[in-house]
Every structure is written in C-alpha cells, then in structure tokens.
Amino acid sequence: MLRIVRGAERVTVDASGSAPGRGAWVHREGDCIDRALGKGGLARALRTGLGAGELGRLRDDIETGAA
C-alpha cells in the first residue's frame, strides 16, 4: 500500500507512511492508481481539489519510485 498525504503546502507521496496531514491509502498496482487518480477518488478522500498538473506530478512520483 502507498500513502498519499495532503500536507500544509501540497499533496505528496508519503514514503514513511506517517507524515502529518490527511492521508489516503492506495494499492501500488497500476489499475488501482489509475482509478484513484482518474475518477476523483483520491481528491475526495483527501478533501481537496487536484488539478491536472498535480495529478501528473503524483503519477510521476509514484512511477519513478519517489514513494
């Protein structure tokens, strides 16, 4: 499982799983990540709006192993 967290400044991948802020857990599988980012589920869980640029950055962070 991978934790995404909404901190004070922005939404990021939480490699430690314990960063402060509102978090949401997502399976690391490609299909789960696609659904979470594509249908607004992640934004809803984090109670924030996520623009296309921010979604793209999160997807890149996940794919490049920044998690």
C-alpha positions, -999 to +999 in steps of 0.1 A: +000+000+000+011+035-007+001+066+013-007+099-003-009+128+021-023+163+019+001+185+039+001+222+045+017+231+012+008+203-013-002+167-019+027+143-018+036+106-017+044+096+019+072+071+018+073+068+056+036+062+060+035+085+089+038+121+077+014+146+093-017+156+073-048+140+059-038+108+041-053+082+018-040+047+011-038+033-025-026-001-037+007+002-057-009-017-087-013+004-118-050-002-121-057+010-086-036+041-090-053+049-123-087+046-107-077+067-077-062+095-098-087+093-127-121+093-111-115+118-083-115+093-055-081+105-042-092+141-042-124+132-024-105+111+002-081+140+008-109+166+008-091+188-017-091+197-054-063+182-075-055+199-108-042+181-139-006+193-131-007+180-096-022+146-107+006+143-133+033+151-107+018+125-083+017+099-111+053+106-120+064+104-083+047+070-080+061+056-113+097+068-107+098+053-072+098+085-052+074+067-029 
